[in-house]
């Protein structure tokens, strides 16, 4: 029993280190992930040996996400990126299963969430230093993808912090003040990044939570906080309306930028639909992270975006990318998983409202809504933001077990 307790403490330390470095440091992230998974498996063996309880629906669905990606990889072998796609799926699937079956307490999970927010603030500072010194051309995290992926990651952290703010009745004045300041700083960074999909997803989460909670205090606090963020961001954006590393290029909320990004998005959608209309690779796709092998010219499409970039990374739509890369099997696995998350959220809200599980419910909502809404217009479900999303949804599922 003592060995199991010690292993569990080590798990939490490793998990905390993982979420702290996740947006900023590449190699330590992989090391902490591997050590956390290994420690979890050792503890499970100490506690249960080789015996396993019958997997439930959500466990099966997460395993299916990985198996489909692995089968798609084998069916389309060799791939340009080898097992990169299936390994990426393994990383976030394993995190969900560990959080769901880890038997962590609410206090322990809250600690991990707080460390995650601290890691986001440190990552924003790191990203700002890189941006201001010319290392990057836009504000983003060092290791969480470009601005779009970084915005999705940041959006989930904002919703998690909002959940902690609304649900922490035992918060001290100091802790509450730190959370408000964190939300303010992350909100300003979000607007400065200017990703419309992530901003829309955050607003949807905010409105839904406010409608469910129906608290005048939370409503007034949220309105005041949003007003402060918008006012500060307006001043910042109008003070620095151009890219500081490219003064001739307008950034942020410029019409020029929106028109360019919308045009590129429409081109990518056209290519994706054309690829699907060929009827090839519909069942198992072309392989995870193998989208870059698509040549629009072979589909009869002349793409200015492709000519400038030299390759396509994804379809600028979460579900189109999943369908093309992993086929109908991968798309079905994703729909089943997301459907189970939605069902759990809907079923468990009456139990979570006003309880110590409320923050986890809100965090799980953000873990689903932010990547999906932003994913309709931007990036697929992969890399660091998928890992964070699965941590948040796994925590929500674990915290609401009593409601089922």
Secondary structure by P-SEA (a helix, b strand, c coil): caaaaaaaaaaaaaaaaaaaacccccaaaaaaaaaaaaaaaaaaaaccccccccccaaaaaaaaaaaaaaaaaaaaccccccaaaaaaaaaaaaaaaaaaaccccaaaaaaaaaaaaaaaaaaaaaaaaaaaacccccccccccccaaaaaaaaaaaaaaaaaaaaccccccaaaaaaaaaaaaaaaaaaaaaccaaaaaaaaaaaaaaaaaaccaaaaaaaaaaaaaaaaaaaaaaaacccccccccccccccaaaaaaaaaaaaaaaaaaaaaaaccccccccccccccccccccccccccaaaaaaccccccccaaaaaaaaccaaaaaaaaaaaaaaaaaaaacccccccccaaaaaaaaaaacaaaaaaaacccccccaaaaaaaaaaaaaaaaacccc
